Amino acid sequence: MTGRPIHQLFEEQARQTPERIAVITDGDRIGYGRLDADAGQLAAYLAAHAGLPDSRSTVAICTRQPAEVLVSILAVLKAGHAYAVLDPGTPAKELHRLLGLARAKAVITDTSLLPRIDDGHGRTAICLDTDTTDIAHAGPAPRDTPGPSPVGPAAVLFTAGTTGSPVAVPTSHDRLLAAYAAWSEIYGLSPEDRVLVTAPPATTEFTGGWIRALCSGATLVLSEGPITPGQVTAEQITVAEMNPATAARLTAEELPSLRLLAVGGAPLRLDEQLRLQGLLPAIGARVLSVYGPAEVAGCGTWFEPEQLPGPVATPERTAYLGLPFPGCAATLRKGRIWLTPPEGGDAVPTGDVGRRQGEGPMEFRGRAADRVKIDGRTVDTYRVETALAGHPHIQDVVVTGDRGRTGSRLIAFVVPSPKAPFGAPPEADSLRARLTGLVPAGDVPETVVRLRKLPVNAAGKVDRGELPLPPVPGAVRASGKSGAGGETSEGAIAGVVTVFSGFLALVLTPVIFPGSTNLNGVPAPWNVLFVLLYLAELCAFAVGMGFLAVGRATMLRRSESRGLTAAAHLALVYLLVAWWPQDNLYRLTAKTDWPRQAALVYAFNVPLMIAALIVVIWVVSLPAVRQRGR
């Protein structure tokens, strides 16, 4: 099957059955013939107006409508180029970075998105909402569509971005063709299938979804909003692809038409997979757990319970990745998982940890990057999370350090189960009892923080960089004390120091700086403004003293550098407290007393500038704690 473009499989389906429905969206049903024609017109317009230098260019796609994304993908491929889909909800700075990573020469987008996309590099912009007439008159694309370039990709995929900044992965036509052949053997799709893909268009899962459906002659079902069980039944969806959270939500009701549920994007616990399997009423219905990062075009391994040689003692603490897709390979090197792409080539590291017994299915054991260093000791957070997964009062849980991947204590971020009393997190004693004997005593989280839901990225994966650090008020200390524990004590200390410092400064101002606040010569209403200024200086001094007492501990939860954090802490304190003595001394110094004026400038103003610079350096260093990646 190698040696030709991936989109030719779609074109063959369009020629054979042009009237068959190719895509169902919230507001439209598009036949194979119409989809092929629309993509051909856009491809012709690209060839005539995009000004692309050669047939190996990358065209970025950034638009809000999934159907427009799909037409644009096919058009770019028909024009002989590679596509890279960008999420329009991405911040402008990150969009510019991704455009640079993809080396995009042109962008297909909407007029409303142009200001956010324009990074000053002069890329050609094709706006689907304003260039409609010109695109419609561009004519069909040439029938002899270009073959795959020996060096140019078909697509530029991006890693999901959960442990570091997203990385661009050029993906060839041959790799996508080999992945399609592997998927076809396991999924068994046919033109009679209706395939629901819930992944956003910018994800690797979406690329796999459209290829599996449209290259098989099936109907691809897309939705701009959350899909409901009623929609699944009404559209007679037979195959659904989604992440574990969406699968759990949709299967709350019976789905009689579903014959295959493929769950990916995050590991699926065995107990949940068995539960989903039991909820599908169709005879022979299957639930697959699929796994594969962007580096292998999303085609890595697949698992269903029939691969197991026997029952598993703790299915609630076990997640399997299964066996490699045909043409792929999955190996362990020092406990780390390496995958060989479907068309062969060099194995690539996934960053995930696994284990395997004999020739059985591979078991997922967490991500190496999610492990935490607590006071120099490495904690396997996945082991702690899986031990808590079966807790009757916990729906979801993530364990991390109080400064992200490092710290002096562990924090469990918990989404309470609907069965939990009043939606509360589990009691500290219950948490400790659950973990006793399952993890080392030092790996028991010291703090429990309740969340309504875990933060996720566009791919639906937990985004640990968005967890609320430091802990939000309402955390429960694992020591069994109620309230926020140390956080509450810190707040009380800060309050006492702030009030006392403000009162002391108010009393001592006329003693230390006699006459500095005398307003006898200042007429109304200006005297009132100066009174407010004096009060603001006193408040800043009081807040600064309170921050001096407790601020360093709070800042350390955000930064791994103790020395820089200490400097930034003192710099912030100085920025707050310096106004009270500085302004009072200025008011007592004659304007023409140049020696004293110069001394005040260098004693106060220059240190203020230095303090501000230190704070800027500390803030710039923070992204190292909030890493993102695959």
C-alpha positions, 0 to 999 in steps of 0.5 A: 500500500506504500508509495502513494498519498494517503488521501487517494484512499479517500478519493477512491471511495468518493469515485465509487460511492459519491452519494454516500454520506461522508461527514455528519456535523451538527448542521450538515450532512456531506456526501463523499462526492461533495466533500471531494469536490469542495476539497478539490476547489480549495486545492486549486485555489491554494495552487493558484493563490497561496504562493507556495514555493514547492510541493513540500510546503506546510500549510497550517489550518486554524479554523473553528468548524470541524468540517472546514478543518476536514475540507482544508486537510484534504485540500492541502493533501490534494495540492501536494503539501503537508498540513498542520492543524492548530487549535484556534483557542491557543494563546497567540504567543503559542500559536506563533511558536507552533507556526514556526515549529511547523515551518508553515508557509501559508495559513487557512483560517477565518478573518476573525482569527487573523490578528491572533495568527499574524506573527509578522512573518508574511505568511499567505492567509486564506480566509474561508469566510471571505475568499468563498467566491474566489475558492468556488471559481477556482475550478477542480483540483487536477485529477493526477494529485501529486505523489508523496515527496521522498522527504516531505511529510503528509502532516505535521502532528504535535505532541499533546503538551502535558510534560513539556512544550508541544513538539512538531512531528513530521509524518509521512504518507507511508507512515499514515498508510501503514497505520491505516492498514494496521487500524483496519485489521484491528478495528474492522471498519466497513462502509456501513459504519458510522464513526464518532470522533470526539477528539479536537481537530488539532490532535493526533487522535483526530488525524487517525479518526478521519483516516480510519473512517474516510479511507474505509468508506464509512461515515465520520460523525463530528460534533462541535459541542459535547456529544450526548447519548441521545445523539449517539442513538439517533445517528446510529453510531456504530464506532466511537472514539473518545477519552476515558472521561467522555466514555464514562459520561456517555455510557451512563445510558444504554447505547444499543447501536455501538459495536466498538468503543475505542478509548485513547488519549489516557490510560484506561483502568481495567475495572473501567474497561470491564464496566464499559464492556458490560454496558454495551448491549450489542452482541459481540460489542468490543471496548478497546484501549488504544495507545500511541503518541504523535511520534508513531502517528497514534498507532502503537498498541491496543488492548482488550481483556481477551488478551489476558491469560486469566483474572486480575486480582486488582483491576482497579489498580491496573491499566494495560496497553496491550499488544502492538498494532500489526507492523508496530513493535513495543519494547521495554528498555530499563522499564521505559516503553519504546514504540516502533512506528507502523511502517518500521524504522527506529524505535522512539521513546514514549517517556512512559513506564511499563512492565510485561509478564512473558508474552502477555500484554504490556501494563502501563506504570505511569509517566517518568516525568510525573514522578516527584522529588520530595526532599531529594527522594523520588516518589512514584506518584502513579503508584500512589494514584492507582492505590487511591483509584479504588477508594469509594469516595474518589472519582479522579486523583492526581498526586504531585509535589507542592512545587509541581515535580519537586517540593517538601510534601506531596499533595493529592488533588482529588475529584470526589465521587458522587458517592462521597458524602456532600461531595467532600474529599475522603477523611485523612484517616481513610486516605492513610488507611487506604495507602497503608501497605500499598505504598511506603509511608513517606509516599502518603500525601500530606495534603488533600485538595478537593477539585470539581474536575481535573484540568485537561489540555485540548487533547483531553489529558490531565494538565498537571501544570494547571493544578492550583499550586499552592493548595487552595483554601479548604485543603485537608491535612493528612495529619487529621486536623481540620481546615487548611492546616499550615495554610490557615496558620500562615494566614493567621500569622500574616494577619497578626503581623500586618495589623501590628506593623501598621499600628506601630508605624502609625504611632511611630511616624511622628516620633521618628519623622517629626513634622513629616505629615504636618498638613497645616500649609496644605489647603483643601481638598489637596490635604485629603489626598495627602492623608490618603497617600500617608495611609497607603504608605502605612498599609504598604509597610504593614502588608510588606511586614506580613509578607516578610513573615510568611511570604517565602514559604508561599513563594517556595511552592511555586519555584524550585530555586531556594536562593532566587526565591529568597532574593525575590521574597526580600525584594518584594518586601522591600518594594512594599515597606520602603515607601513609608520611610522613603517619603517621610525622609523626602518630606523632611529634606530641603529640595536644594539639599543636594547631598541629602537628596542624592543619598536618598535617591541611592539609598531608596530609588536605586534599590527599588529598581534592583528589587524590581529586576530580581522579581522579574528574574524570579517570575521568568524562571517560573515556567520551569515548574509548569512544564508541558509536553506529550 
